[in-house]
Amino acid sequence: MTKDHPSRRQLLTSGAAATATLGLTGLGTAPAAHADDDTARVPATLSGRGGSMIGVPFERHEEVRVGIIGLGARGTGMSELWAAVPGVRVTAICDSRAERVHAVAASLVAAGHPEPAKYIGGDPSYEAAQEASRRARSGKDVDMPYVRLCARDDVDFVYSPTPWEWHFPTAMTAMRHGKHVGTEVPLAMDLSHLWHLVAMSERTRRHCLMMEQIGYSQNEMRLLRMAHEGVFGDLLHGAGAYIHDLRSYLFGLGPEYYPQGWRRLWHTRMDGNLYPTHGLVPIAGMMDLNRGDRFTTISSSSSPSLGLQAYRAANVPPDHESWDETYLTGDRNICLLSTAKGRLIRVEHDVTTPHPYSRLNFLAGTKGLFEDFPPRVYLEPDMNNDEWGDFDDYAEYDHWLWQDVGGGGGGHGGSDYISLWRLAQTMRLGLVPDMDVYDGAAWSAATPLSAESLKRGGQPVKVPDFTRGHWEEYRPGFDSSRPEDEENVGASMRRLAAGRAGR
């Protein structure tokens, strides 16, 4: 293996003690902010609180008890997948709509599971989320049903597939009540909220995860293994995207996927990359971001915002509430991120123009490249004369999760099930999760920072180091080892933790 990509087995065996120690020590004083760019500044009130969550394992759980906040289309589907994972029980569910709560509870019972506790009600509006966020920052609960779910003794992990504006207050509440928590993407939409989540995770010693399932997709995990085995040589640049025609969904003209039009309304609030992580996260894993490299700057450009207006004029009834809206988000946003090692990552977003679905997916190194849709590779010395190679010929690099578990559980080609299965495994065995709050914050920061770059005329802005200097240490991420290796590491970390607590 190259110096930049030591084997994952080496990392687990020789680096376990160092990683565990890092995860249990205080962070000390945060490094000084860059004088020329306040986007990189650690908020003074959050500096140095708690200790790093890097390398901190879950406590062991014989059974993982899950509480779900938000039962829209995503929450309903994922509740069934959660219940299908061995060793997991959905103990509590919550939504503002009674019919959703009763329907999900009935489906769980029909599948042979005990009836979950049901929490119904609350104001789901953006304004209510803003108030809940203000109170969450000050350590106070709002009078909402989801707070009572978070306070239950029979919930180990809170899952929040809520609208984006609710990810921050639900995650803060869950951690404050002693629960590990995972949100759908992004972790939060505001840079200060990301710092608050980092601080709360460190202070409570609870994991806060952004549950990006695309990092567990079969092709992405195969590409991850190929990159880490040096098949592409030294990595130079990559690209990813979320290009998905959502216009009918945004206006509620198809199946109800975004109640109250919550996702469309984000297009009235800001210009930037509203949904970067499906394309960004797999590339970040391949390049070991926060594990030997990190994002340093981001610049952003947007096209005019015309797609939603044109679609509305052609398809939306005149009495629809959207006719009073003005859209700000450019139809195509392109971000360029630089890393500490000089690598370049391009991330695109477009959900408002006609286009087949694409995550773009491109990775290039000194020995060749990968290009998706359709997946294909060009590698030296295997190929020449400008002929592409078949990606299926590299199935030997499939991650052990796909070899051992497979994606038969369903959801986004099986990646949903794999992501839940792996999270439950780490909780049941007491292992370090594949991703942590620093990953979620770094990935999610692309949204507010892309907006900030646009406000500055597209100039690059600095990306904060949420790890506060610990990004240089290599550690496992999505490229984990089979549990017989990781269980030994988890036991080692717990012994170190116990020893430190006794001193």
C-alpha positions as CSV (number, residue, x, y, z in Angstrom):
1,M,0.0,0.0,0.0
2,T,1.1,3.6,-0.6
3,K,1.9,6.0,2.2
4,D,-1.4,7.9,1.5
5,H,-3.4,4.7,1.6
6,P,-2.2,2.2,4.2
7,S,-4.3,-1.0,4.4
8,R,-7.5,-0.8,6.5
9,R,-6.3,-3.9,8.5
10,Q,-3.1,-2.0,9.4
11,L,-5.2,0.9,10.6
12,L,-7.4,-1.2,12.7
13,T,-4.6,-3.1,14.4
14,S,-1.7,-0.7,14.8
15,G,-3.8,2.5,15.0
16,A,-6.5,1.4,17.4
17,A,-4.9,2.5,20.6
18,A,-3.9,5.9,19.2
19,T,-7.3,6.4,17.8
20,A,-9.1,5.4,21.0
21,T,-6.9,7.7,23.0
22,L,-7.6,10.6,20.7
23,G,-11.3,10.0,21.1
24,L,-11.1,10.3,24.8
25,T,-8.9,13.4,25.3
26,G,-10.0,17.0,25.4
27,L,-9.6,19.1,22.4
28,G,-8.0,22.0,24.1
29,T,-8.1,25.5,22.7
30,A,-9.3,25.7,19.1
31,P,-6.8,26.9,16.5
32,A,-6.9,30.6,15.5
33,A,-9.3,31.5,12.8
34,H,-8.1,32.6,9.4
35,A,-8.0,36.4,9.6
36,D,-9.3,36.9,6.0
37,D,-12.3,34.6,6.2
38,D,-14.7,34.2,9.1
39,T,-16.3,31.1,7.6
40,A,-13.4,29.1,9.0
41,R,-13.7,30.5,12.6
42,V,-14.7,28.3,15.5
43,P,-17.4,30.1,17.4
44,A,-15.8,31.3,20.6
45,T,-18.6,30.0,22.8
46,L,-18.1,26.5,21.4
47,S,-14.3,26.3,21.4
48,G,-12.7,23.3,23.2
49,R,-15.8,21.9,24.8
50,G,-15.8,18.2,25.7
51,G,-13.5,15.8,23.9
52,S,-13.3,14.6,20.4
53,M,-15.8,11.9,19.2
54,I,-13.2,10.5,16.8
55,G,-12.7,6.8,17.6
56,V,-15.4,6.7,20.3
57,P,-17.3,3.4,20.1
58,F,-20.9,2.8,20.8
59,E,-21.8,1.1,24.0
60,R,-23.0,-2.5,23.4
61,H,-26.7,-3.1,22.8
62,E,-28.2,-6.5,22.9
63,E,-31.1,-5.0,20.9
64,V,-31.1,-1.6,19.2
65,R,-34.2,0.3,20.1
66,V,-35.1,3.0,17.5
67,G,-37.4,6.0,17.8
68,I,-38.5,7.6,14.5
69,I,-39.4,11.3,14.2
70,G,-41.2,12.1,10.9
71,L,-43.3,9.6,8.9
72,G,-43.4,11.1,5.5
73,A,-42.6,8.9,2.4
74,R,-39.0,8.5,3.6
75,G,-39.8,7.9,7.2
76,T,-42.5,5.4,6.4
77,G,-40.3,3.4,4.1
78,M,-37.4,3.4,6.4
79,S,-39.5,2.3,9.4
80,E,-40.1,-1.0,7.5
81,L,-36.4,-1.3,6.7
82,W,-35.4,-0.6,10.3
83,A,-37.8,-3.3,11.5
84,A,-36.3,-5.8,9.0
85,V,-32.7,-5.5,10.4
86,P,-31.9,-8.3,12.8
87,G,-31.5,-7.1,16.4
88,V,-33.5,-3.9,15.8
89,R,-36.9,-2.9,17.3
90,V,-38.8,0.3,16.5
91,T,-40.1,1.3,19.9
92,A,-41.6,4.7,19.3
93,I,-42.8,6.8,16.3
94,C,-43.8,10.4,15.9
95,D,-45.5,12.6,13.3
96,S,-47.8,15.6,13.2
97,R,-50.4,13.6,11.2
98,A,-52.3,11.0,13.1
99,E,-53.1,8.9,10.0
100,R,-49.4,8.4,9.3
101,V,-48.6,7.3,12.9
102,H,-51.4,4.8,13.0
103,A,-50.6,3.4,9.5
104,V,-46.9,2.9,10.4
105,A,-47.8,1.3,13.7
106,A,-50.2,-1.0,12.0
107,S,-47.6,-2.1,9.4
108,L,-45.1,-2.9,12.1
109,V,-47.6,-5.0,14.0
110,A,-48.6,-6.8,10.8
111,A,-45.0,-7.6,10.2
112,G,-44.9,-9.3,13.6
113,H,-43.4,-6.6,15.8
114,P,-44.7,-5.1,19.0
115,E,-46.8,-2.0,18.6
116,P,-44.6,1.1,19.1
117,A,-45.4,4.0,21.3
118,K,-47.2,6.7,19.3
119,Y,-46.7,10.4,19.5
120,I,-49.0,12.6,17.4
121,G,-49.2,16.3,16.8
122,G,-47.0,19.4,16.9
123,D,-46.6,22.3,14.4
124,P,-44.6,21.1,11.4
125,S,-44.1,24.6,10.0
126,Y,-40.8,26.3,9.1
127,E,-41.5,29.0,11.7
128,A,-42.0,26.4,14.4
129,A,-38.7,24.8,13.4
130,Q,-37.0,28.1,13.7
131,E,-38.3,28.6,17.2
132,A,-37.4,25.0,18.1
133,S,-33.9,25.7,16.8
134,R,-33.6,28.8,18.9
135,R,-34.6,26.9,22.0
136,A,-32.3,24.0,21.2
137,R,-29.3,26.3,21.0
138,S,-30.1,27.6,24.5
139,G,-30.6,24.1,25.9
140,K,-34.3,24.2,26.2
141,D,-37.1,21.9,25.0
142,V,-40.2,23.0,23.1
143,D,-43.5,21.6,24.0
144,M,-43.6,19.1,21.1
145,P,-44.4,15.4,20.9
146,Y,-40.9,14.5,19.5
147,V,-39.3,15.8,22.7
148,R,-41.3,13.2,24.7
149,L,-40.1,10.5,22.3
150,C,-36.5,11.5,22.9
151,A,-37.0,11.3,26.7
152,R,-38.1,7.7,26.6
153,D,-36.0,5.1,28.4
154,D,-36.6,2.5,25.7
155,V,-35.0,4.4,22.8
156,D,-31.3,4.0,22.1
157,F,-31.1,5.7,18.7
158,V,-33.3,8.5,17.3
159,Y,-33.8,8.6,13.5
160,S,-35.0,11.9,12.1
161,P,-36.2,11.8,8.4
162,T,-37.9,15.2,8.9
163,P,-37.8,18.3,6.6
164,W,-34.4,19.8,6.5
165,E,-35.2,22.7,9.0
166,W,-36.1,20.1,11.6
167,H,-32.9,18.1,11.5
168,F,-31.0,20.5,13.8
169,P,-33.6,20.8,16.7
170,T,-34.5,17.1,16.7
171,A,-30.8,16.1,16.8
172,M,-30.0,18.5,19.5
173,T,-32.9,17.3,21.6
174,A,-32.1,13.7,21.1
175,M,-28.5,14.1,22.3
176,R,-29.5,16.3,25.2
177,H,-31.8,13.4,26.4
178,G,-28.9,10.9,26.1
179,K,-29.7,9.4,22.7
180,H,-27.5,8.7,19.7
181,V,-29.1,10.3,16.7
182,G,-29.1,10.2,12.9
183,T,-30.7,12.6,10.5
184,E,-31.4,12.3,6.9
185,V,-29.2,14.5,4.7
186,P,-28.1,17.2,5.4
187,L,-27.2,17.3,9.1
188,A,-28.2,21.0,9.2
189,M,-28.6,23.9,6.7
190,D,-26.8,26.6,8.8
191,L,-23.1,26.7,9.6
192,S,-23.6,27.8,13.2
193,H,-26.0,24.9,13.6
194,L,-23.3,22.5,12.5
195,W,-20.9,23.8,15.1
196,H,-23.6,23.5,17.8
197,L,-24.2,19.8,16.8
198,V,-20.5,19.2,17.0
199,A,-20.3,20.7,20.5
200,M,-23.4,18.9,21.7
201,S,-22.1,15.5,20.5
202,E,-18.8,16.1,22.3
203,R,-20.4,17.3,25.5
204,T,-23.0,14.5,25.7
205,R,-20.7,11.8,24.3
206,R,-23.6,10.8,22.0
207,H,-23.0,10.2,18.3
208,C,-24.7,12.5,15.8
209,L,-24.7,11.0,12.3
210,M,-25.8,12.2,8.9
211,M,-27.1,9.0,7.4
212,E,-25.9,9.3,3.8
213,Q,-26.9,5.9,2.3
214,I,-25.2,6.5,-1.1
215,G,-21.9,5.9,0.6
216,Y,-23.1,2.3,1.0
217,S,-24.2,1.8,-2.6
218,Q,-22.6,-1.2,-4.3
219,N,-20.9,0.7,-7.1
220,E,-19.6,3.4,-4.8
221,M,-18.3,0.9,-2.3
222,R,-16.5,-1.1,-5.0
223,L,-15.0,2.1,-6.3
224,L,-14.0,3.0,-2.7
225,R,-12.1,-0.3,-2.4
226,M,-10.4,0.2,-5.8
227,A,-9.3,3.7,-4.8
228,H,-7.9,2.5,-1.5
229,E,-6.1,-0.4,-3.1
230,G,-4.3,2.0,-5.4
231,V,-6.0,0.9,-8.6
232,F,-6.3,4.5,-9.8
233,G,-2.9,5.5,-8.5
234,D,-2.7,8.8,-6.5
235,L,-6.1,10.5,-6.6
236,L,-6.3,13.8,-8.3
237,H,-9.9,14.9,-8.7
238,G,-13.5,13.6,-8.5
239,A,-17.0,14.7,-9.2
240,G,-20.5,13.9,-8.0
241,A,-24.0,15.4,-8.4
242,Y,-27.6,15.3,-7.5
243,I,-29.3,15.8,-10.9
244,H,-32.9,14.6,-10.5
245,D,-36.1,16.1,-12.0
246,L,-38.3,16.8,-8.9
247,R,-40.6,19.4,-10.4
248,S,-43.8,17.5,-10.1
249,Y,-42.9,16.4,-6.5
250,L,-41.9,19.9,-5.5
251,F,-45.3,21.2,-6.6
252,G,-47.2,18.3,-5.1
253,L,-48.6,17.2,-8.5
254,G,-47.5,13.6,-8.1
255,P,-47.6,11.4,-5.0
256,E,-47.3,13.6,-1.9
257,Y,-43.6,13.4,-1.0
258,Y,-43.0,16.9,0.4
259,P,-46.1,17.9,2.5
260,Q,-46.8,21.6,2.8
261,G,-44.3,22.1,0.0
262,W,-41.4,22.3,2.4
263,R,-38.7,21.4,-0.1
264,R,-40.0,23.8,-2.8
265,L,-39.9,26.6,-0.2
266,W,-36.2,26.2,0.3
267,H,-35.9,27.4,-3.3
268,T,-37.4,30.7,-2.1
269,R,-34.8,31.2,0.7
270,M,-31.3,30.9,-0.7
271,D,-29.2,30.3,-3.8
272,G,-26.6,27.6,-3.5
273,N,-26.2,23.8,-3.6
274,L,-29.2,22.7,-1.6
275,Y,-28.4,19.0,-1.7
276,P,-24.7,18.2,-2.2
277,T,-24.1,15.1,-0.2
278,H,-25.3,12.3,-2.6
279,G,-22.5,13.2,-4.9
280,L,-20.0,14.6,-2.4
281,V,-19.9,11.9,0.3
282,P,-18.7,8.9,-1.8
283,I,-15.9,11.0,-3.3
284,A,-15.0,12.2,0.2
285,G,-14.7,8.6,1.4
286,M,-12.5,7.6,-1.5
287,M,-10.2,10.6,-0.8
288,D,-10.1,9.9,3.0
289,L,-11.5,13.3,3.9
290,N,-11.2,13.9,7.7
291,R,-8.8,10.9,7.6
292,G,-5.6,12.3,6.1
293,D,-7.1,15.1,4.0
294,R,-9.8,17.7,4.4
295,F,-11.8,20.3,2.6
296,T,-10.1,23.7,2.6
297,T,-12.1,26.0,0.3
298,I,-15.3,26.0,-1.8
299,S,-16.4,28.2,-4.6
300,S,-19.9,28.2,-6.1
301,S,-21.6,29.3,-9.3
302,S,-25.3,29.2,-10.2
303,S,-27.3,29.5,-13.4
304,P,-30.4,31.7,-13.5
305,S,-33.5,30.4,-11.6
306,L,-36.0,29.7,-14.4
307,G,-37.0,26.1,-14.2
308,L,-39.6,26.2,-11.5
309,Q,-41.2,29.3,-13.0
310,A,-41.5,27.7,-16.4
311,Y,-42.9,24.5,-15.0
312,R,-45.4,26.4,-12.8
313,A,-46.6,28.4,-15.8
314,A,-47.1,25.2,-17.9
315,N,-48.5,22.8,-15.3
316,V,-49.6,24.3,-12.0
317,P,-53.3,25.3,-11.4
318,P,-53.9,29.1,-10.9
319,D,-55.2,28.6,-7.4
320,H,-52.0,26.8,-6.2
321,E,-50.2,28.5,-3.3
322,S,-47.0,28.6,-5.2
323,W,-48.0,31.5,-7.4
324,D,-47.0,34.0,-4.7
325,E,-43.5,32.6,-4.6
326,T,-40.2,33.9,-6.1
327,Y,-37.5,31.4,-6.6
328,L,-33.8,32.2,-5.8
329,T,-32.0,28.9,-6.2
330,G,-30.2,28.6,-9.6
331,D,-31.4,25.7,-11.7
332,R,-27.8,24.3,-12.0
333,N,-25.4,25.0,-9.2
334,I,-21.7,23.9,-9.5
335,C,-19.3,23.9,-6.6
336,L,-15.6,23.4,-6.7
337,L,-14.0,22.2,-3.4
338,S,-10.2,22.1,-2.8
339,T,-8.5,19.9,-0.2
340,A,-5.4,20.2,1.9
341,K,-3.6,17.8,-0.5
342,G,-4.5,19.9,-3.5
343,R,-7.2,17.6,-4.8
344,L,-10.3,19.1,-6.6
345,I,-13.9,17.9,-6.3
346,R,-16.8,19.2,-8.4
347,V,-20.3,18.9,-7.1
348,E,-23.4,19.8,-9.1
349,H,-27.1,20.2,-8.1
350,D,-30.2,20.4,-10.4
351,V,-33.7,19.3,-9.5
352,T,-35.7,21.9,-11.5
353,T,-35.0,21.2,-15.2
354,P,-35.7,18.2,-17.5
355,H,-32.9,15.6,-17.0
356,P,-32.6,11.9,-16.3
357,Y,-31.4,11.0,-12.9
358,S,-27.6,11.2,-12.4
359,R,-25.1,11.3,-9.6
360,L,-22.4,12.1,-12.2
361,N,-19.7,10.1,-10.3
362,F,-16.2,10.7,-11.6
363,L,-12.9,9.8,-10.1
364,A,-9.4,10.2,-11.6
365,G,-5.9,9.4,-10.5
366,T,-2.5,9.0,-12.0
367,K,-3.2,5.5,-13.3
368,G,-6.7,6.0,-14.7
369,L,-10.3,7.0,-14.1
370,F,-13.9,5.9,-13.4
371,E,-16.9,7.5,-15.0
372,D,-20.5,6.7,-14.2
373,F,-23.9,6.5,-16.0
374,P,-23.0,3.9,-17.3
375,P,-20.2,2.8,-15.0
376,R,-16.9,2.2,-16.8
377,V,-13.2,2.5,-16.2
378,Y,-10.1,3.4,-18.1
379,L,-6.9,2.1,-16.4
380,E,-3.3,1.7,-17.3
381,P,-1.7,-0.7,-18.2
382,D,-4.9,-2.8,-18.7
383,M,-6.5,-0.6,-21.4
384,N,-5.3,1.3,-24.4
385,N,-6.5,2.8,-27.7
386,D,-9.1,4.8,-25.9
387,E,-11.3,1.8,-25.2
388,W,-13.3,1.8,-21.9
389,G,-13.2,-1.2,-19.6
390,D,-16.3,-2.9,-18.1
391,F,-16.8,-2.0,-14.4
392,D,-18.4,-5.4,-13.8
393,D,-15.0,-7.0,-14.4
394,Y,-13.9,-5.5,-11.0
395,A,-16.5,-7.2,-8.8
396,E,-13.6,-8.7,-6.8
397,Y,-13.3,-5.3,-5.1
398,D,-16.8,-5.4,-3.7
399,H,-16.9,-4.4,-0.1
400,W,-17.5,-7.2,2.4
401,L,-20.9,-5.7,3.3
402,W,-22.1,-6.4,-0.2
403,Q,-20.4,-9.8,-0.3
404,D,-21.8,-10.9,3.1
405,V,-25.1,-9.0,3.5
406,G,-26.1,-7.9,0.0
407,G,-28.8,-5.3,-0.7
408,G,-31.8,-7.6,-0.7
409,G,-33.4,-5.6,2.0
410,G,-34.2,-2.9,-0.6
411,G,-34.2,0.9,-0.7
412,H,-32.1,2.8,-3.3
413,G,-30.7,-0.4,-4.8
414,G,-30.1,-1.9,-1.4
415,S,-28.0,0.9,0.0
416,D,-30.7,1.9,2.5
417,Y,-30.8,-1.6,4.0
418,I,-27.0,-1.9,4.1
419,S,-26.6,1.4,5.8
420,L,-29.1,0.5,8.6
421,W,-27.7,-3.1,8.9
422,R,-24.2,-1.7,9.4
423,L,-25.2,0.9,11.9
424,A,-27.1,-1.7,13.9
425,Q,-24.0,-4.0,13.8
426,T,-21.7,-1.3,15.2
427,M,-24.2,-0.6,18.0
428,R,-24.7,-4.2,18.9
429,L,-21.0,-5.0,18.9
430,G,-19.9,-1.8,20.5
431,L,-17.8,-0.5,17.6
432,V,-16.9,2.9,16.3
433,P,-19.4,4.1,13.7
434,D,-18.3,4.4,10.1
435,M,-19.0,8.2,10.2
436,D,-19.3,10.8,12.9
437,V,-20.5,14.3,13.6
438,Y,-17.3,15.8,12.0
439,D,-18.1,14.0,8.8
440,G,-21.7,15.1,8.8
441,A,-20.7,18.7,9.5
442,A,-18.1,18.8,6.8
443,W,-20.3,17.3,4.2
444,S,-23.3,19.5,5.1
445,A,-21.3,22.7,5.2
446,A,-21.2,22.7,1.4
447,T,-24.8,24.1,1.4
448,P,-24.3,27.2,3.6
449,L,-20.8,27.8,2.2
450,S,-21.9,27.6,-1.4
451,A,-24.5,30.3,-0.6
452,E,-21.8,32.4,1.1
453,S,-19.5,32.0,-2.0
454,L,-22.3,33.2,-4.3
455,K,-22.9,36.2,-2.0
456,R,-19.2,37.1,-2.6
457,G,-19.4,36.8,-6.3
458,G,-18.3,33.2,-6.5
459,Q,-15.1,33.8,-4.6
460,P,-13.7,30.8,-2.7
461,V,-14.5,30.7,1.0
462,K,-12.7,28.6,3.6
463,V,-14.3,25.4,5.0
464,P,-14.0,25.0,8.7
465,D,-12.0,22.2,10.2
466,F,-14.7,20.7,12.4
467,T,-12.1,18.1,13.8
468,R,-10.0,21.0,15.1
469,G,-6.8,19.6,13.7
470,H,-7.4,15.9,14.0
471,W,-8.1,15.3,10.3
472,E,-4.5,14.3,9.6
473,E,-4.8,10.9,11.5
474,Y,-5.9,8.0,9.3
475,R,-8.9,6.0,10.6
476,P,-11.5,3.7,9.0
477,G,-14.6,5.2,7.5
478,F,-17.0,3.5,5.0
479,D,-14.1,1.2,4.1
480,S,-14.5,-0.9,7.3
481,S,-13.2,-4.4,8.0
482,R,-15.3,-7.4,8.8
483,P,-16.6,-7.5,12.4
484,E,-14.1,-10.1,13.6
485,D,-11.4,-7.5,13.2
486,E,-13.5,-4.5,14.4
487,E,-14.8,-6.3,17.5
488,N,-11.2,-6.6,18.7
489,V,-10.7,-2.9,18.1
490,G,-13.9,-2.0,19.9
491,A,-12.9,-4.1,22.9
492,S,-9.4,-2.4,22.9
493,M,-11.0,1.0,22.8
494,R,-13.4,0.2,25.7
495,R,-10.5,-1.0,27.8
496,L,-8.6,2.2,27.2
497,A,-11.7,4.2,28.0
498,A,-12.1,2.4,31.3
499,G,-8.5,2.9,32.2
500,R,-8.6,6.6,31.5
501,A,-11.8,7.0,33.5
502,G,-10.1,5.3,36.5
503,R,-7.2,7.7,36.5
